[in-house]
Amino acid sequence: MHGTAVALDGHAAILRGPSSSGKSSLALHLMALGCDLICDDQSEVLSDSGHLVVRRPISLPTLIEARHFGLIDVQQSSPARVSLVVDMVIAEDARSPEDRTCEILGQNVPLKQRADTLHFPYALFHYLKRQSILAMDMDR
C-alpha cells in the first residue's frame, strides 16, 4: 500500500496518498507527540488472526523524508494492528463528519479524511491513544 504508517502502543494509523500529499509531514507531527514510525511511503498490510497488521516492507530503509530537511534515520516500530486509515487526498470539510470505512483485505477499517487544521495531528494521536485504552480494558 502506498502509505506511511505510525503506531502508538500497538495500534497503527496508515496515512495513504500519493507523493507530496503530506504523509511524511503528518507522520512527523505524530512522532513528535509520541507515536513511532512503522514505515514511510510504503506499507505492507497482512491479516493475522483476524486482525489487519501493518509492517515495514523488508526492502525499505528505516528512514523518513522530511521535506526541506532531508532523510532522517529513526527507530522503527514493530508491526502494529491497523486501527485507522487517513486519506491524504480528500480534505474533510464537515465539522462532524459521518463515520466512514475503507476495505483492506476484506475487512472494514475506520477512515478519516485529512483536515487542514492545526489540531488534526492531535486528534489522530488521541484516537490511537483511545484505541490502546480500549484494548487494555478488553484484556481485563
Rosetta constraint file for C-alpha pairs under 8 A:
AtomPair CA 1 CA 16 HARMONIC 7.65 0.50
AtomPair CA 1 CA 42 HARMONIC 5.84 0.50
AtomPair CA 1 CA 43 HARMONIC 5.18 0.50
AtomPair CA 1 CA 44 HARMONIC 6.23 0.50
AtomPair CA 1 CA 45 HARMONIC 7.28 0.50
AtomPair CA 2 CA 16 HARMONIC 5.95 0.50
AtomPair CA 2 CA 17 HARMONIC 6.42 0.50
AtomPair CA 2 CA 18 HARMONIC 6.96 0.50
AtomPair CA 2 CA 41 HARMONIC 5.80 0.50
AtomPair CA 2 CA 42 HARMONIC 4.84 0.50
AtomPair CA 2 CA 43 HARMONIC 6.36 0.50
AtomPair CA 3 CA 14 HARMONIC 6.09 0.50
AtomPair CA 3 CA 15 HARMONIC 5.24 0.50
AtomPair CA 3 CA 16 HARMONIC 4.05 0.50
AtomPair CA 3 CA 17 HARMONIC 6.12 0.50
AtomPair CA 3 CA 18 HARMONIC 7.94 0.50
AtomPair CA 3 CA 23 HARMONIC 7.09 0.50
AtomPair CA 3 CA 40 HARMONIC 6.89 0.50
AtomPair CA 3 CA 41 HARMONIC 4.78 0.50
AtomPair CA 3 CA 42 HARMONIC 5.08 0.50
AtomPair CA 3 CA 43 HARMONIC 5.63 0.50
AtomPair CA 4 CA 14 HARMONIC 5.74 0.50
AtomPair CA 4 CA 15 HARMONIC 5.10 0.50
AtomPair CA 4 CA 16 HARMONIC 6.45 0.50
AtomPair CA 4 CA 23 HARMONIC 5.99 0.50
AtomPair CA 4 CA 24 HARMONIC 6.69 0.50
AtomPair CA 4 CA 27 HARMONIC 7.24 0.50
AtomPair CA 4 CA 38 HARMONIC 7.59 0.50
AtomPair CA 4 CA 39 HARMONIC 5.55 0.50
AtomPair CA 4 CA 40 HARMONIC 4.33 0.50
AtomPair CA 4 CA 41 HARMONIC 4.64 0.50
AtomPair CA 4 CA 42 HARMONIC 6.05 0.50
AtomPair CA 4 CA 43 HARMONIC 6.29 0.50
AtomPair CA 5 CA 12 HARMONIC 6.53 0.50
AtomPair CA 5 CA 13 HARMONIC 5.65 0.50
AtomPair CA 5 CA 14 HARMONIC 4.40 0.50
AtomPair CA 5 CA 15 HARMONIC 6.01 0.50
AtomPair CA 5 CA 27 HARMONIC 7.47 0.50
AtomPair CA 5 CA 37 HARMONIC 6.27 0.50
AtomPair CA 5 CA 38 HARMONIC 5.25 0.50
AtomPair CA 5 CA 39 HARMONIC 5.38 0.50
AtomPair CA 5 CA 40 HARMONIC 6.52 0.50
AtomPair CA 5 CA 43 HARMONIC 6.70 0.50
AtomPair CA 5 CA 54 HARMONIC 7.42 0.50
AtomPair CA 6 CA 12 HARMONIC 5.48 0.50
AtomPair CA 6 CA 13 HARMONIC 5.58 0.50
AtomPair CA 6 CA 14 HARMONIC 6.73 0.50
AtomPair CA 6 CA 27 HARMONIC 6.52 0.50
AtomPair CA 6 CA 30 HARMONIC 7.58 0.50
AtomPair CA 6 CA 31 HARMONIC 7.62 0.50
AtomPair CA 6 CA 35 HARMONIC 6.14 0.50
AtomPair CA 6 CA 36 HARMONIC 5.46 0.50
AtomPair CA 6 CA 37 HARMONIC 4.46 0.50
AtomPair CA 6 CA 38 HARMONIC 5.20 0.50
AtomPair CA 6 CA 39 HARMONIC 7.17 0.50
AtomPair CA 6 CA 77 HARMONIC 7.75 0.50
AtomPair CA 7 CA 11 HARMONIC 5.23 0.50
AtomPair CA 7 CA 12 HARMONIC 4.12 0.50
AtomPair CA 7 CA 13 HARMONIC 6.38 0.50
AtomPair CA 7 CA 35 HARMONIC 5.38 0.50
AtomPair CA 7 CA 36 HARMONIC 5.22 0.50
AtomPair CA 7 CA 37 HARMONIC 6.42 0.50
AtomPair CA 7 CA 38 HARMONIC 6.66 0.50
AtomPair CA 7 CA 77 HARMONIC 6.92 0.50
AtomPair CA 7 CA 80 HARMONIC 6.51 0.50
AtomPair CA 7 CA 128 HARMONIC 7.71 0.50
AtomPair CA 8 CA 12 HARMONIC 6.48 0.50
AtomPair CA 8 CA 34 HARMONIC 7.27 0.50
AtomPair CA 8 CA 35 HARMONIC 4.90 0.50
AtomPair CA 8 CA 36 HARMONIC 6.41 0.50
AtomPair CA 8 CA 125 HARMONIC 7.95 0.50
AtomPair CA 8 CA 128 HARMONIC 6.18 0.50
AtomPair CA 8 CA 129 HARMONIC 6.64 0.50
AtomPair CA 8 CA 132 HARMONIC 7.55 0.50
AtomPair CA 9 CA 129 HARMONIC 7.56 0.50
AtomPair CA 9 CA 132 HARMONIC 6.07 0.50
AtomPair CA 10 CA 79 HARMONIC 7.59 0.50
AtomPair CA 10 CA 80 HARMONIC 4.74 0.50
AtomPair CA 10 CA 81 HARMONIC 6.13 0.50
AtomPair CA 10 CA 132 HARMONIC 7.30 0.50
AtomPair CA 11 CA 80 HARMONIC 5.41 0.50
AtomPair CA 11 CA 81 HARMONIC 4.97 0.50
AtomPair CA 11 CA 82 HARMONIC 6.06 0.50
AtomPair CA 11 CA 83 HARMONIC 5.82 0.50
AtomPair CA 11 CA 128 HARMONIC 6.23 0.50
AtomPair CA 11 CA 131 HARMONIC 6.83 0.50
AtomPair CA 11 CA 132 HARMONIC 6.56 0.50
AtomPair CA 12 CA 54 HARMONIC 7.35 0.50
AtomPair CA 12 CA 80 HARMONIC 5.57 0.50
AtomPair CA 12 CA 81 HARMONIC 5.64 0.50
AtomPair CA 12 CA 82 HARMONIC 4.74 0.50
AtomPair CA 12 CA 83 HARMONIC 5.47 0.50
AtomPair CA 12 CA 84 HARMONIC 6.72 0.50
AtomPair CA 12 CA 128 HARMONIC 7.15 0.50
AtomPair CA 13 CA 82 HARMONIC 6.12 0.50
AtomPair CA 13 CA 83 HARMONIC 5.94 0.50
AtomPair CA 13 CA 84 HARMONIC 4.75 0.50
AtomPair CA 13 CA 85 HARMONIC 5.54 0.50
AtomPair CA 13 CA 86 HARMONIC 7.08 0.50
AtomPair CA 13 CA 128 HARMONIC 7.57 0.50
AtomPair CA 14 CA 43 HARMONIC 7.95 0.50
AtomPair CA 14 CA 82 HARMONIC 7.28 0.50
AtomPair CA 14 CA 84 HARMONIC 6.42 0.50
AtomPair CA 14 CA 85 HARMONIC 4.76 0.50
AtomPair CA 14 CA 86 HARMONIC 6.14 0.50
AtomPair CA 15 CA 23 HARMONIC 5.61 0.50
AtomPair CA 15 CA 27 HARMONIC 7.85 0.50
AtomPair CA 15 CA 85 HARMONIC 5.98 0.50
AtomPair CA 15 CA 86 HARMONIC 4.78 0.50
AtomPair CA 15 CA 87 HARMONIC 6.36 0.50
AtomPair CA 15 CA 88 HARMONIC 6.55 0.50
AtomPair CA 16 CA 23 HARMONIC 6.81 0.50
AtomPair CA 16 CA 85 HARMONIC 7.06 0.50
AtomPair CA 16 CA 86 HARMONIC 6.11 0.50
AtomPair CA 16 CA 87 HARMONIC 5.40 0.50
AtomPair CA 16 CA 88 HARMONIC 5.86 0.50
AtomPair CA 17 CA 21 HARMONIC 5.95 0.50
AtomPair CA 17 CA 23 HARMONIC 7.01 0.50
AtomPair CA 17 CA 87 HARMONIC 6.33 0.50
AtomPair CA 17 CA 88 HARMONIC 5.17 0.50
AtomPair CA 17 CA 89 HARMONIC 5.87 0.50
AtomPair CA 18 CA 89 HARMONIC 7.68 0.50
AtomPair CA 19 CA 41 HARMONIC 7.98 0.50
AtomPair CA 21 CA 88 HARMONIC 5.86 0.50
AtomPair CA 21 CA 89 HARMONIC 6.45 0.50
AtomPair CA 22 CA 26 HARMONIC 6.08 0.50
AtomPair CA 22 CA 88 HARMONIC 6.80 0.50
AtomPair CA 23 CA 27 HARMONIC 6.16 0.50
AtomPair CA 23 CA 41 HARMONIC 7.43 0.50
AtomPair CA 23 CA 88 HARMONIC 6.86 0.50
AtomPair CA 24 CA 28 HARMONIC 6.09 0.50
AtomPair CA 24 CA 40 HARMONIC 6.66 0.50
AtomPair CA 24 CA 41 HARMONIC 7.49 0.50
AtomPair CA 24 CA 64 HARMONIC 6.79 0.50
AtomPair CA 24 CA 65 HARMONIC 6.41 0.50
AtomPair CA 24 CA 66 HARMONIC 6.75 0.50
AtomPair CA 25 CA 29 HARMONIC 6.47 0.50
AtomPair CA 25 CA 66 HARMONIC 6.77 0.50
AtomPair CA 25 CA 67 HARMONIC 7.78 0.50
AtomPair CA 26 CA 30 HARMONIC 6.30 0.50
AtomPair CA 26 CA 121 HARMONIC 6.67 0.50
AtomPair CA 27 CA 31 HARMONIC 6.02 0.50
AtomPair CA 27 CA 37 HARMONIC 7.29 0.50
AtomPair CA 28 CA 32 HARMONIC 6.17 0.50
AtomPair CA 28 CA 66 HARMONIC 7.84 0.50
AtomPair CA 29 CA 33 HARMONIC 6.58 0.50
AtomPair CA 29 CA 121 HARMONIC 6.31 0.50
AtomPair CA 30 CA 34 HARMONIC 6.51 0.50
AtomPair CA 30 CA 35 HARMONIC 5.49 0.50
AtomPair CA 30 CA 36 HARMONIC 7.98 0.50
AtomPair CA 30 CA 121 HARMONIC 5.98 0.50
AtomPair CA 30 CA 122 HARMONIC 7.53 0.50
AtomPair CA 30 CA 124 HARMONIC 7.83 0.50
AtomPair CA 30 CA 125 HARMONIC 6.38 0.50
AtomPair CA 31 CA 35 HARMONIC 4.38 0.50
AtomPair CA 31 CA 36 HARMONIC 5.62 0.50
AtomPair CA 31 CA 37 HARMONIC 6.86 0.50
AtomPair CA 33 CA 122 HARMONIC 7.77 0.50
AtomPair CA 33 CA 125 HARMONIC 7.21 0.50
AtomPair CA 35 CA 125 HARMONIC 7.53 0.50
AtomPair CA 36 CA 75 HARMONIC 7.63 0.50
AtomPair CA 36 CA 76 HARMONIC 6.39 0.50
AtomPair CA 36 CA 77 HARMONIC 5.44 0.50
AtomPair CA 37 CA 74 HARMONIC 7.59 0.50
AtomPair CA 37 CA 75 HARMONIC 7.30 0.50
AtomPair CA 37 CA 76 HARMONIC 5.18 0.50
AtomPair CA 37 CA 77 HARMONIC 5.61 0.50
AtomPair CA 38 CA 54 HARMONIC 7.79 0.50
AtomPair CA 38 CA 55 HARMONIC 6.14 0.50
AtomPair CA 38 CA 56 HARMONIC 5.84 0.50
AtomPair CA 38 CA 76 HARMONIC 5.25 0.50
AtomPair CA 38 CA 77 HARMONIC 4.77 0.50
AtomPair CA 38 CA 78 HARMONIC 6.56 0.50
AtomPair CA 38 CA 79 HARMONIC 6.82 0.50
AtomPair CA 39 CA 43 HARMONIC 6.21 0.50
AtomPair CA 39 CA 55 HARMONIC 7.00 0.50
AtomPair CA 39 CA 56 HARMONIC 4.95 0.50
AtomPair CA 39 CA 57 HARMONIC 7.80 0.50
AtomPair CA 39 CA 60 HARMONIC 7.77 0.50
AtomPair CA 39 CA 62 HARMONIC 7.16 0.50
AtomPair CA 39 CA 63 HARMONIC 7.78 0.50
AtomPair CA 39 CA 64 HARMONIC 7.66 0.50
AtomPair CA 39 CA 76 HARMONIC 7.16 0.50
AtomPair CA 40 CA 63 HARMONIC 7.01 0.50
AtomPair CA 40 CA 64 HARMONIC 5.55 0.50
AtomPair CA 40 CA 65 HARMONIC 7.64 0.50
AtomPair CA 42 CA 56 HARMONIC 7.37 0.50
AtomPair CA 42 CA 57 HARMONIC 7.21 0.50
AtomPair CA 42 CA 60 HARMONIC 7.84 0.50
AtomPair CA 43 CA 54 HARMONIC 6.45 0.50
AtomPair CA 43 CA 55 HARMONIC 6.14 0.50
AtomPair CA 43 CA 56 HARMONIC 5.68 0.50
AtomPair CA 43 CA 57 HARMONIC 6.37 0.50
AtomPair CA 44 CA 54 HARMONIC 5.55 0.50
AtomPair CA 44 CA 55 HARMONIC 5.29 0.50
AtomPair CA 44 CA 56 HARMONIC 6.03 0.50
AtomPair CA 44 CA 57 HARMONIC 5.68 0.50
AtomPair CA 45 CA 52 HARMONIC 6.61 0.50
AtomPair CA 45 CA 53 HARMONIC 5.58 0.50
AtomPair CA 45 CA 54 HARMONIC 4.44 0.50
AtomPair CA 45 CA 55 HARMONIC 6.50 0.50
AtomPair CA 46 CA 52 HARMONIC 5.66 0.50
AtomPair CA 46 CA 53 HARMONIC 5.41 0.50
AtomPair CA 46 CA 54 HARMONIC 6.54 0.50
AtomPair CA 46 CA 105 HARMONIC 7.61 0.50
AtomPair CA 47 CA 51 HARMONIC 5.55 0.50
AtomPair CA 47 CA 52 HARMONIC 4.59 0.50
AtomPair CA 47 CA 53 HARMONIC 6.11 0.50
AtomPair CA 47 CA 105 HARMONIC 7.35 0.50
AtomPair CA 48 CA 52 HARMONIC 6.14 0.50
AtomPair CA 48 CA 53 HARMONIC 6.55 0.50
AtomPair CA 51 CA 81 HARMONIC 6.70 0.50
AtomPair CA 51 CA 82 HARMONIC 7.69 0.50
AtomPair CA 52 CA 81 HARMONIC 5.73 0.50
AtomPair CA 52 CA 82 HARMONIC 5.48 0.50
AtomPair CA 52 CA 107 HARMONIC 7.88 0.50
AtomPair CA 53 CA 79 HARMONIC 6.35 0.50
AtomPair CA 53 CA 80 HARMONIC 5.37 0.50
AtomPair CA 53 CA 81 HARMONIC 4.43 0.50
AtomPair CA 53 CA 82 HARMONIC 5.47 0.50
AtomPair CA 54 CA 79 HARMONIC 5.50 0.50
AtomPair CA 54 CA 80 HARMONIC 5.63 0.50
AtomPair CA 54 CA 81 HARMONIC 6.43 0.50
AtomPair CA 54 CA 82 HARMONIC 6.25 0.50
AtomPair CA 55 CA 78 HARMONIC 6.92 0.50
AtomPair CA 55 CA 79 HARMONIC 4.43 0.50
AtomPair CA 55 CA 80 HARMONIC 6.86 0.50
AtomPair CA 56 CA 60 HARMONIC 6.77 0.50
AtomPair CA 56 CA 79 HARMONIC 7.34 0.50
AtomPair CA 62 CA 73 HARMONIC 5.84 0.50
AtomPair CA 62 CA 74 HARMONIC 6.17 0.50
AtomPair CA 62 CA 75 HARMONIC 7.01 0.50
AtomPair CA 62 CA 76 HARMONIC 6.41 0.50
AtomPair CA 63 CA 71 HARMONIC 6.15 0.50
AtomPair CA 63 CA 72 HARMONIC 5.38 0.50
AtomPair CA 63 CA 73 HARMONIC 4.46 0.50
AtomPair CA 63 CA 74 HARMONIC 5.93 0.50
AtomPair CA 64 CA 71 HARMONIC 5.66 0.50
AtomPair CA 64 CA 72 HARMONIC 5.36 0.50
AtomPair CA 64 CA 73 HARMONIC 6.62 0.50
AtomPair CA 64 CA 74 HARMONIC 7.20 0.50
AtomPair CA 65 CA 69 HARMONIC 7.90 0.50
AtomPair CA 65 CA 70 HARMONIC 5.82 0.50
AtomPair CA 65 CA 71 HARMONIC 4.51 0.50
AtomPair CA 65 CA 72 HARMONIC 6.30 0.50
AtomPair CA 66 CA 70 HARMONIC 5.26 0.50
AtomPair CA 66 CA 71 HARMONIC 6.02 0.50
AtomPair CA 66 CA 72 HARMONIC 7.08 0.50
AtomPair CA 82 CA 109 HARMONIC 7.69 0.50
AtomPair CA 83 CA 109 HARMONIC 6.81 0.50
AtomPair CA 83 CA 110 HARMONIC 6.94 0.50
AtomPair CA 83 CA 128 HARMONIC 7.36 0.50
AtomPair CA 83 CA 131 HARMONIC 7.35 0.50
AtomPair CA 84 CA 109 HARMONIC 6.08 0.50
AtomPair CA 84 CA 110 HARMONIC 5.06 0.50
AtomPair CA 84 CA 111 HARMONIC 5.87 0.50
AtomPair CA 84 CA 112 HARMONIC 7.50 0.50
AtomPair CA 85 CA 102 HARMONIC 7.75 0.50
AtomPair CA 85 CA 109 HARMONIC 6.90 0.50
AtomPair CA 85 CA 110 HARMONIC 6.31 0.50
AtomPair CA 85 CA 111 HARMONIC 4.87 0.50
AtomPair CA 85 CA 112 HARMONIC 6.36 0.50
AtomPair CA 86 CA 111 HARMONIC 5.77 0.50
AtomPair CA 86 CA 112 HARMONIC 4.82 0.50
AtomPair CA 86 CA 113 HARMONIC 5.49 0.50
AtomPair CA 86 CA 114 HARMONIC 6.32 0.50
AtomPair CA 87 CA 111 HARMONIC 7.15 0.50
AtomPair CA 87 CA 112 HARMONIC 6.21 0.50
AtomPair CA 87 CA 113 HARMONIC 4.73 0.50
AtomPair CA 87 CA 114 HARMONIC 5.94 0.50
AtomPair CA 88 CA 113 HARMONIC 6.32 0.50
AtomPair CA 88 CA 114 HARMONIC 5.12 0.50
AtomPair CA 89 CA 113 HARMONIC 7.60 0.50
AtomPair CA 89 CA 114 HARMONIC 7.23 0.50
AtomPair CA 90 CA 113 HARMONIC 5.80 0.50
AtomPair CA 90 CA 114 HARMONIC 6.45 0.50
AtomPair CA 91 CA 113 HARMONIC 5.65 0.50
AtomPair CA 91 CA 114 HARMONIC 4.99 0.50
AtomPair CA 91 CA 115 HARMONIC 5.49 0.50
AtomPair CA 91 CA 116 HARMONIC 7.05 0.50
AtomPair CA 92 CA 97 HARMONIC 7.64 0.50
AtomPair CA 92 CA 112 HARMONIC 7.97 0.50
AtomPair CA 92 CA 113 HARMONIC 5.24 0.50
AtomPair CA 92 CA 114 HARMONIC 5.83 0.50
AtomPair CA 92 CA 115 HARMONIC 5.23 0.50
AtomPair CA 92 CA 116 HARMONIC 7.93 0.50
AtomPair CA 93 CA 97 HARMONIC 7.98 0.50
AtomPair CA 93 CA 115 HARMONIC 7.52 0.50
AtomPair CA 99 CA 110 HARMONIC 7.44 0.50
AtomPair CA 99 CA 111 HARMONIC 7.55 0.50
AtomPair CA 100 CA 110 HARMONIC 5.93 0.50
AtomPair CA 100 CA 111 HARMONIC 5.15 0.50
AtomPair CA 100 CA 112 HARMONIC 6.83 0.50
AtomPair CA 101 CA 108 HARMONIC 5.75 0.50
AtomPair CA 101 CA 109 HARMONIC 5.14 0.50
AtomPair CA 101 CA 110 HARMONIC 4.38 0.50
AtomPair CA 101 CA 111 HARMONIC 4.65 0.50
AtomPair CA 102 CA 108 HARMONIC 5.47 0.50
AtomPair CA 102 CA 109 HARMONIC 5.38 0.50
AtomPair CA 102 CA 110 HARMONIC 6.57 0.50
AtomPair CA 102 CA 111 HARMONIC 5.98 0.50
AtomPair CA 103 CA 107 HARMONIC 5.29 0.50
AtomPair CA 103 CA 108 HARMONIC 4.57 0.50
AtomPair CA 103 CA 109 HARMONIC 6.17 0.50
AtomPair CA 104 CA 108 HARMONIC 6.49 0.50
AtomPair CA 104 CA 109 HARMONIC 7.11 0.50
AtomPair CA 114 CA 120 HARMONIC 7.73 0.50
AtomPair CA 115 CA 120 HARMONIC 6.05 0.50
AtomPair CA 116 CA 120 HARMONIC 7.31 0.50
AtomPair CA 119 CA 123 HARMONIC 6.23 0.50
AtomPair CA 120 CA 124 HARMONIC 6.29 0.50
AtomPair CA 121 CA 125 HARMONIC 6.14 0.50
AtomPair CA 122 CA 126 HARMONIC 6.24 0.50
AtomPair CA 123 CA 127 HARMONIC 6.12 0.50
AtomPair CA 124 CA 128 HARMONIC 6.33 0.50
AtomPair CA 125 CA 129 HARMONIC 6.17 0.50
AtomPair CA 126 CA 130 HARMONIC 6.01 0.50
AtomPair CA 127 CA 131 HARMONIC 6.39 0.50
AtomPair CA 128 CA 132 HARMONIC 6.44 0.50
AtomPair CA 129 CA 133 HARMONIC 6.44 0.50
AtomPair CA 130 CA 134 HARMONIC 6.12 0.50
AtomPair CA 131 CA 135 HARMONIC 6.16 0.50
AtomPair CA 132 CA 136 HARMONIC 6.30 0.50
AtomPair CA 133 CA 137 HARMONIC 6.29 0.50
AtomPair CA 134 CA 138 HARMONIC 6.29 0.50
AtomPair CA 135 CA 139 HARMONIC 6.36 0.50
AtomPair CA 136 CA 140 HARMONIC 6.67 0.50
